[in-house]
Amino acid sequence: MPLRVRSRAMPSERVSSPHLPSDHNDVVLPNIAHDDPFRDIVKKISSYISEVIHTPVSFEQLRTTSAGDELHDLVEYLTIEVKNPAIVNALLALKWHYGAIVDGRGLSEARANACEIVAWRFLTRLSEREVVEFCLYEIPDPCNKGNIPSDEEYAANGENNERSALLGGTSVLPEPSHHLSDARRGSIRRTQLFESVSKLTMSRHASNVEETEIDPTAPFINLNALEIAAIADAKRFLSQHIVQRIITGIWNGEIIFWDRLSANSKKKPRFYNPNTADPFSRLRVPKYLKAYEVAFFCGFLLLYYGVLIEQNRYAITPVEVLLYLWFAAFVYDEVSEYIDAGSIFYATDIWNAFDLVMIAIGIVYFVLRCVGLYNKDYVLVDIAFDVLALEALFMVPRVFSILSLSPYWGTLIPCLKAMGADFLKFMVLVVVLYLGFLTTFSLVGRETFSFQHMAMIVTKIFFGSSFVGFDVMYQIDPIFGPPLMFIFVTLSSILLMGSLTGMLSNSFSRVITHAREEYLYVYSVYVLEASTSNRLTHFYPPFNLLALIIFRPLRLFATGNTLRYGRIVLLRATHAPIVALIQAYEWVASKLYKGNVDGFQGPQRDATKRPVAPPPSRPHSSYRPQMPSPRPNSSELIGKTKQQNHTANDTTDKQTDVEARIADLSAKIDRLTALVVALQPTESVEFDRS
């Protein structure tokens, strides 16, 4: 029996699935000229980002979905048309601005992520030399286009105190601020940076309005893009491979900021040339700074052991005098580092907390030792040595702090910090339960056990000695003792310990996913602190005490050039053996690792790859049937983009890691497309036969 099917007329036009309206298709790309100042670039890019990012989207959505299509257009435009060196600085400054805003919707976070994505995607389109130039470009001072005074000249005027390092040159405030201390300037750095960018973004549409006399971008003067990224907590940007190559180049001394040690030297990022650079400029390489720091702490530890093993109660020995000098040099170097970096960067390194505790213990020991010897109170002297013994708890790990620069140990440190914070929070509940049971057991068993004895018993039970509680539960009280003890043992040994283990495991799993970014952030900040200082001369401890004793009084009447020449002469005289060791190491390393170069060595031709012949049964990877298609070959697009991005001086630069991966992926796509096209005629013939 035939079936009747009742048909329904189909609509003439299919209704599309709901989607967000696209109101930014006609957004005009920012017109950025080569000579535009930093403030104008921030305004223009902020206006574009605000118009194209109008919904709260995540970082991954901006990277992988159509929500970031306009960001691709911006990157292409910046790569091909814009040559302004402050592009990356402006993008990261806007990342800091949007990231500091809490709007409750996530829109500001999306815009901050967009700025960060555009910044590192823009860098992947450039050659190595261009990446170095963009990342290490320092925002100039528009009010001082002449010769910038040297650090010693500033010191002679009493402004930067010979310690204008990572943020030392950024303290250009709207009003005179010479009375502010460097420490205070470091503590208010975040507020100044946020307010400066906020003034620009709030007035980005007021182009015809008269500009204020005060430049809101003044706190960013003399900061490069990497320093702004560190201030802005742009951890994803700093963890990118192309950025880490620069950080590693600075760490190894392949990229330097000072190539000569003379009175006319100027700070400028450049590639290291051993044939023309001053050997004393290698003293500023972070790798050698860290190696000397380890050697310094080893000497500190030897003097520490010598004083504690002898423990002369009646007089100060020569070894103890050396320990005091070593400790004074360590304190002065630590104070200089804090003033150089400011509280923002100083707090990012966990080892600085160890240094502060070591300084506190050393000061307490010195005071107790002097008071005890002066009053001939040898009991107080013994207490002083006991206090000094606590120094080993922090000094021994400090000697091995170099392990934190390795990827394995450096990744574990953020995890341990997070687990420690969760452990302290959980211990609040433990202390509450502990005090409750301690009070009950002390009152119930007051006839048998004292409070101190009962506190020790409860502590042993909490740390796993459950049998102690079962042995004394009847002595506490024959009626209430057993049930209370069973409850306490169950809570402490099973419930609390199991919960603590599970919570710490979850904390470790949560943090380990982002631990690499945290590690690379701390590593990058350390490298920037150690390398981008505005000081020409940097004295290693304990030689810094000589510079302090000699040049501090001279600052009252000597000129800036005199101080600079004097510091250079003293540096050459005291650090010549260290420079000789560095030169010997680099000579040996160049002989051992000759030809095995993995760093910035200037433009090179990538001629080491051998072409791999494909199997004869498969089409060649470069073969593509001539089919009419509006989409050009992906490999041609890549070649075209590279041809547009590379200048005449950088035509032989090696491909970046991202470009190599894209080229490999494009070749695979072309190969699969050719296979599909080759199989289509066979499938059609088989279908006709059937």
Beta strands, then each sheet from edge to edge (+ up, - down):
strand 1: 255-256
strand 2: 270-271
sheet 1: 1+ 2-
end
